[in-house]
C-alpha cells in the first residue's frame, strides 16, 4: 500500500531504512499505528531527485514492437545527399576554425579593410597581444588560405585573399 504525498508521488508505507537495495534513503521515516498502516513523515525533500524506490514494484509497459531495421535500409522519405564533398567540408571546417578565435577574426577584418599589404609591425600595434602571439595567429590564418604574406627585407607584409574576404563576409553577414 502507498500513501500519496503533496508532489503527486507515492511512498511505500513500509519503507526499509536498513541500507539494502530498495531501501528509502534521504528521508526521515517514522511509523505509527493507523487505519492506513505505516505513516511516513518526510523531514527533507529535494524535488529534483528520486527520494525512494521499491524493488518489489513491477511496471508493465506495453510498447509497440518495431520492425527490424538494417543499416542503409530506408524507413522514411528519401534523404538527399550532402552537397559538400568530404574534402570541401574539411576545407570549410579548417577555415571556420581559423576564424573562430576573436583575435584572428579581427585580424582578418583588419586585412580585408586595407587597400594594400600591411607590415606585421602595424598589425601588432592594433592588438594587445605580444608579437609572438600575433605571428601565431597570422600563421593559422595563412595556413587556412585566408591571408597571404610576402617578405620585404626583415619585415613581412600581409593581405587578405579572395577566400579570406568571402569567409569574412559569410561569417559576419
BALO-616536 format. One line per field, with one value per residue: residue in three letters; x, y, z of N, C-alpha, C in turn. Coordinates in pm, whole numbers, plus 50000, padded with zeros to 5 digits. Layout:
! residues N
code = [ALA, ...]
nu = [X, ...]
nv = [Y, ...]
nw = [Z, ...]
cau = [X, ...]
cav = [Y, ...]
caw = [Z, ...]
cu = [X, ...]
cv = [Y, ...]
cw = [Z, ...]
***
This chain:
! residues 173
code = [UNK, UNK, UNK, UNK, UNK, UNK, UNK, UNK, UNK, UNK, UNK, UNK, UNK, UNK, UNK, UNK, UNK, UNK, UNK, UNK, UNK, UNK, UNK, UNK, UNK, UNK, UNK, UNK, UNK, UNK, UNK, UNK, UNK, UNK, UNK, UNK, UNK, UNK, UNK, UNK, UNK, UNK, UNK, UNK, UNK, UNK, UNK, UNK, UNK, UNK, UNK, UNK, UNK, UNK, UNK, UNK, UNK, UNK, UNK, UNK, UNK, UNK, UNK, UNK, UNK, UNK, UNK, UNK, UNK, UNK, UNK, UNK, UNK, UNK, UNK, UNK, UNK, UNK, UNK, UNK, UNK, UNK, UNK, UNK, UNK, UNK, UNK, UNK, UNK, UNK, UNK, UNK, UNK, UNK, UNK, UNK, UNK, UNK, UNK, UNK, UNK, UNK, UNK, UNK, UNK, UNK, UNK, UNK, UNK, UNK, UNK, UNK, UNK, UNK, UNK, UNK, UNK, UNK, UNK, UNK, UNK, UNK, UNK, UNK, UNK, UNK, UNK, UNK, UNK, UNK, UNK, UNK, UNK, UNK, UNK, UNK, UNK, UNK, UNK, UNK, UNK, UNK, UNK, UNK, UNK, UNK, UNK, UNK, UNK, UNK, UNK, UNK, UNK, UNK, UNK, UNK, UNK, UNK, UNK, UNK, UNK, UNK, UNK, UNK, UNK, UNK, UNK, UNK, UNK, UNK, UNK, UNK, UNK]
nu = [50084, 50049, 50108, 49997, 50174, 50221, 50348, 50249, 50363, 50419, 50486, 50620, 50443, 50577, 50866, 51204, 51483, 51730, 51955, 51961, 51917, 51669, 51590, 51463, 51617, 51756, 51532, 51334, 51182, 50905, 50709, 50371, 50076, 49782, 49477, 49557, 49795, 50146, 50266, 50432, 50670, 50809, 51104, 51285, 51310, 51404, 51294, 51403, 51522, 51507, 51358, 51296, 51251, 51098, 51184, 51014, 50812, 50637, 50648, 50454, 50498, 50356, 50483, 50489, 50597, 50871, 50955, 51230, 51519, 51764, 52098, 52132, 51891, 51601, 51364, 51198, 51102, 51291, 51630, 51828, 52156, 52451, 52558, 52820, 53143, 53360, 53619, 53570, 53415, 53601, 53787, 53633, 53569, 53825, 53882, 53680, 53755, 53984, 53888, 53744, 53849, 53840, 54047, 54181, 53973, 53931, 54181, 54171, 53960, 54080, 54281, 54124, 54009, 54214, 54373, 54613, 54896, 54990, 55239, 55372, 55442, 55266, 55027, 55065, 55064, 54795, 54671, 54633, 54795, 55122, 55402, 55490, 55252, 55079, 55207, 55168, 54885, 54858, 54994, 54820, 54594, 54708, 54774, 54519, 54449, 54339, 54474, 54766, 55124, 55425, 55771, 55965, 56262, 56347, 56092, 55757, 55482, 55131, 54817, 54467, 54320, 54110, 53947, 53963, 53832, 53576, 53511, 53505, 53289, 53088, 53077, 53016, 52788]
nv = [49882, 50227, 50569, 50865, 51174, 51535, 51616, 51459, 51218, 50884, 50713, 50411, 50234, 50083, 50144, 50045, 50102, 50009, 50013, 49830, 49715, 49904, 50030, 50309, 50619, 50919, 51038, 51109, 50860, 50760, 50539, 50464, 50343, 50321, 50346, 50322, 50189, 50203, 50530, 50779, 51017, 51299, 51460, 51609, 51705, 51683, 51799, 51748, 51511, 51154, 51019, 50779, 50428, 50123, 49797, 49590, 49672, 49635, 49725, 49747, 49787, 49850, 49851, 49924, 49681, 49730, 49701, 49502, 49672, 49740, 49859, 50130, 50076, 50208, 50390, 50599, 50897, 50958, 51069, 51343, 51359, 51492, 51821, 51904, 51774, 51540, 51646, 51917, 51987, 51947, 52145, 52382, 52359, 52383, 52649, 52778, 52711, 52861, 53125, 53122, 53221, 53522, 53717, 53641, 53668, 53944, 54024, 53926, 54083, 54336, 54312, 54274, 54523, 54683, 54851, 54787, 54563, 54521, 54587, 54358, 54479, 54691, 54555, 54426, 54645, 54704, 54528, 54384, 54168, 54011, 54019, 53746, 53599, 53726, 53663, 53386, 53369, 53488, 53300, 53078, 53179, 53213, 52947, 52848, 52958, 53209, 53447, 53602, 53628, 53821, 53856, 54138, 54251, 54259, 54253, 54126, 54136, 54148, 54044, 54009, 53726, 53636, 53427, 53472, 53719, 53646, 53457, 53615, 53782, 53589, 53489, 53709, 53823]
nw = [50000, 49928, 50020, 49898, 49850, 49875, 49630, 49435, 49411, 49528, 49828, 49966, 50222, 50401, 50453, 50395, 50587, 50616, 50455, 50252, 49907, 49747, 49969, 50155, 50124, 50250, 50360, 50648, 50819, 50997, 51182, 51272, 51434, 51247, 51058, 50798, 50793, 50803, 50867, 50689, 50753, 50612, 50640, 50498, 50164, 49828, 49540, 49296, 49285, 49296, 49568, 49684, 49622, 49528, 49510, 49476, 49318, 49020, 48686, 48410, 48088, 47780, 47494, 47149, 46914, 46721, 46377, 46254, 46152, 45917, 45860, 45634, 45516, 45387, 45583, 45597, 45423, 45123, 45156, 45068, 44926, 45090, 44998, 45004, 44940, 45109, 45118, 45062, 45286, 45491, 45424, 45454, 45725, 45834, 45768, 45913, 46173, 46186, 46192, 46421, 46653, 46836, 46810, 46575, 46394, 46404, 46307, 46045, 45954, 45978, 45780, 45550, 45526, 45433, 45162, 45051, 45106, 45452, 45702, 45942, 46180, 46196, 46223, 46469, 46640, 46658, 46831, 47164, 47226, 47243, 47011, 46935, 46974, 46797, 46556, 46559, 46533, 46280, 46126, 46146, 46012, 45760, 45694, 45666, 45430, 45418, 45431, 45283, 45260, 45227, 45215, 45282, 45296, 45632, 45725, 45727, 45508, 45498, 45350, 45278, 45122, 44837, 44922, 45196, 45217, 45127, 45323, 45555, 45495, 45483, 45748, 45900, 45804]
cau = [50000, 50126, 50040, 50040, 50206, 50185, 50402, 50187, 50436, 50373, 50591, 50573, 50406, 50668, 51000, 51321, 51587, 51847, 52063, 51951, 51864, 51528, 51561, 51441, 51733, 51744, 51413, 51311, 51060, 50859, 50586, 50277, 49956, 49666, 49395, 49622, 49920, 50254, 50263, 50566, 50692, 50923, 51165, 51359, 51285, 51458, 51202, 51475, 51584, 51422, 51388, 51280, 51200, 51063, 51222, 50903, 50715, 50653, 50591, 50423, 50488, 50317, 50538, 50471, 50717, 50915, 51012, 51376, 51567, 51905, 52170, 52112, 51759, 51517, 51247, 51116, 51116, 51430, 51713, 51922, 52298, 52510, 52608, 52965, 53223, 53438, 53730, 53516, 53374, 53723, 53846, 53549, 53587, 53956, 53868, 53596, 53837, 54080, 53822, 53667, 53911, 53809, 54165, 54205, 53864, 53961, 54297, 54122, 53883, 54178, 54347, 54025, 53984, 54330, 54381, 54743, 54950, 55043, 55351, 55339, 55457, 55141, 54924, 55094, 55025, 54649, 54620, 54701, 54884, 55262, 55437, 55486, 55112, 55027, 55264, 55100, 54752, 54875, 55031, 54699, 54513, 54777, 54758, 54380, 54431, 54261, 54565, 54895, 55233, 55541, 55883, 56033, 56371, 56326, 55952, 55657, 55364, 55015, 54694, 54360, 54295, 53968, 53880, 53955, 53726, 53449, 53486, 53466, 53152, 52997, 53060, 52969, 52672]
cav = [50000, 50351, 50691, 50976, 51297, 51659, 51637, 51369, 51092, 50798, 50645, 50286, 50251, 50006, 50170, 49981, 50202, 49933, 50024, 49726, 49767, 49936, 50099, 50453, 50695, 51064, 51092, 51059, 50780, 50718, 50462, 50462, 50266, 50393, 50262, 50306, 50116, 50289, 50669, 50823, 51160, 51342, 51575, 51686, 51651, 51755, 51758, 51719, 51379, 51044, 51001, 50640, 50336, 49994, 49696, 49497, 49730, 49590, 49817, 49677, 49879, 49786, 49928, 49855, 49616, 49792, 49602, 49503, 49764, 49719, 49979, 50176, 50039, 50326, 50374, 50720, 50960, 50960, 51179, 51388, 51351, 51621, 51893, 51917, 51652, 51530, 51740, 52053, 52004, 51961, 52276, 52483, 52345, 52439, 52795, 52822, 52702, 52973, 53250, 53101, 53300, 53665, 53792, 53609, 53727, 54087, 54039, 53910, 54204, 54444, 54292, 54294, 54667, 54752, 54854, 54730, 54482, 54597, 54528, 54289, 54574, 54768, 54463, 54406, 54766, 54711, 54426, 54384, 54054, 54033, 53983, 53603, 53555, 53781, 53581, 53256, 53386, 53513, 53173, 52996, 53237, 53185, 52804, 52826, 53018, 53332, 53561, 53571, 53709, 53841, 53908, 54254, 54275, 54185, 54262, 54051, 54213, 54058, 54091, 53909, 53664, 53633, 53334, 53540, 53819, 53574, 53395, 53721, 53822, 53479, 53469, 53831, 53872]
caw = [50000, 49923, 50064, 49813, 49921, 49807, 49497, 49341, 49410, 49636, 49903, 50024, 50362, 50485, 50399, 50456, 50609, 50660, 50358, 50150, 49781, 49754, 50094, 50145, 50168, 50241, 50422, 50782, 50816, 51128, 51164, 51383, 51401, 51197, 50971, 50669, 50807, 50847, 50822, 50657, 50772, 50533, 50705, 50400, 50030, 49714, 49434, 49173, 49297, 49336, 49709, 49725, 49522, 49584, 49411, 49459, 49227, 48881, 48590, 48287, 47975, 47655, 47384, 47021, 46863, 46597, 46285, 46243, 46050, 45892, 45819, 45496, 45467, 45406, 45669, 45582, 45291, 45077, 45205, 44965, 44958, 45127, 44881, 45016, 44945, 45233, 45107, 45076, 45425, 45571, 45394, 45516, 45870, 45866, 45763, 46025, 46294, 46184, 46229, 46544, 46759, 46814, 46764, 46434, 46317, 46394, 46218, 45908, 45924, 45956, 45650, 45444, 45516, 45375, 45016, 45013, 45216, 45565, 45773, 46066, 46292, 46202, 46274, 46612, 46712, 46667, 46922, 47294, 47239, 47206, 46873, 46905, 46965, 46671, 46449, 46564, 46475, 46136, 46064, 46134, 45905, 45634, 45666, 45625, 45297, 45429, 45408, 45220, 45312, 45141, 45293, 45224, 45390, 45756, 45761, 45650, 45475, 45489, 45289, 45275, 44992, 44797, 45014, 45325, 45206, 45119, 45454, 45648, 45459, 45517, 45892, 45966, 45732]
cu = [50088, 50041, 50087, 50077, 50195, 50234, 50343, 50260, 50384, 50492, 50538, 50543, 50495, 50811, 51107, 51426, 51717, 51964, 52059, 51900, 51714, 51492, 51544, 51564, 51700, 51615, 51405, 51181, 51027, 50729, 50501, 50155, 49848, 49589, 49466, 49750, 50025, 50238, 50406, 50573, 50818, 50978, 51239, 51334, 51346, 51375, 51272, 51542, 51479, 51456, 51368, 51236, 51176, 51094, 51111, 50801, 50740, 50581, 50571, 50404, 50451, 50363, 50516, 50604, 50751, 50974, 51164, 51415, 51716, 51968, 52149, 51980, 51666, 51397, 51151, 51132, 51263, 51504, 51815, 52066, 52349, 52568, 52759, 53032, 53300, 53552, 53683, 53478, 53495, 53787, 53766, 53565, 53721, 53952, 53787, 53672, 53934, 54013, 53738, 53724, 53883, 53927, 54190, 54096, 53887, 54081, 54255, 54043, 53976, 54242, 54250, 54002, 54096, 54330, 54514, 54798, 55005, 55147, 55304, 55353, 55331, 55025, 54941, 55049, 54874, 54589, 54697, 54800, 55026, 55289, 55437, 55343, 55049, 55079, 55199, 54963, 54760, 54912, 54907, 54606, 54575, 54761, 54616, 54352, 54352, 54344, 54690, 54999, 55346, 55649, 55947, 56141, 56349, 56179, 55866, 55536, 55250, 54900, 54594, 54344, 54146, 53890, 53864, 53843, 53588, 53412, 53440, 53324, 53053, 52974, 53009, 52838, 52629]
cv = [50124, 50466, 50803, 51097, 51414, 51672, 51542, 51237, 51009, 50730, 50514, 50308, 50171, 50024, 50092, 50089, 50136, 49940, 49919, 49786, 49792, 50010, 50247, 50523, 50843, 51120, 51039, 50983, 50737, 50643, 50471, 50384, 50359, 50299, 50232, 50224, 50211, 50429, 50714, 50973, 51197, 51467, 51663, 51623, 51742, 51711, 51723, 51582, 51275, 51012, 50859, 50557, 50203, 49889, 49596, 49547, 49678, 49689, 49741, 49781, 49800, 49874, 49852, 49795, 49678, 49686, 49614, 49594, 49744, 49848, 50004, 50132, 50158, 50296, 50491, 50772, 50959, 51085, 51213, 51375, 51487, 51689, 51911, 51780, 51650, 51631, 51884, 52082, 52023, 52099, 52388, 52478, 52404, 52592, 52848, 52813, 52820, 53103, 53236, 53179, 53448, 53747, 53767, 53668, 53877, 54112, 54025, 54033, 54321, 54433, 54311, 54443, 54743, 54744, 54798, 54650, 54569, 54516, 54463, 54383, 54660, 54683, 54447, 54526, 54776, 54618, 54426, 54267, 54091, 53980, 53832, 53549, 53604, 53697, 53443, 53267, 53410, 53384, 53085, 53049, 53207, 53038, 52770, 52886, 53148, 53457, 53510, 53665, 53718, 53905, 54024, 54296, 54193, 54182, 54176, 54139, 54117, 54126, 53976, 53855, 53676, 53544, 53397, 53644, 53752, 53512, 53500, 53767, 53715, 53467, 53594, 53882, 53999]
cw = [50000, 49971, 49973, 49898, 49827, 49665, 49394, 49330, 49525, 49699, 49955, 50172, 50455, 50436, 50473, 50471, 50648, 50563, 50250, 50020, 49793, 49880, 50069, 50200, 50160, 50295, 50564, 50782, 50957, 51108, 51289, 51340, 51351, 51109, 50840, 50678, 50857, 50788, 50800, 50676, 50696, 50597, 50606, 50264, 49926, 49595, 49304, 49178, 49332, 49481, 49756, 49605, 49590, 49479, 49387, 49360, 49086, 48791, 48460, 48178, 47851, 47541, 47254, 46975, 46729, 46505, 46284, 46128, 46038, 45842, 45670, 45436, 45490, 45496, 45651, 45439, 45250, 45124, 45097, 45016, 45005, 45003, 44886, 45011, 45077, 45232, 45124, 45221, 45516, 45549, 45460, 45668, 45914, 45865, 45881, 46158, 46302, 46227, 46356, 46661, 46733, 46763, 46617, 46346, 46299, 46303, 46072, 45866, 45896, 45818, 45533, 45420, 45445, 45223, 44964, 45131, 45328, 45640, 45903, 46186, 46307, 46254, 46425, 46694, 46735, 46774, 47053, 47311, 47197, 47066, 46847, 46892, 46836, 46554, 46443, 46498, 46324, 46063, 46045, 46024, 45768, 45596, 45622, 45488, 45300, 45409, 45338, 45278, 45211, 45228, 45215, 45323, 45516, 45797, 45670, 45630, 45446, 45418, 45287, 45134, 44958, 44892, 45152, 45325, 45205, 45254, 45555, 45620, 45504, 45667, 45963, 45910, 45792]
***
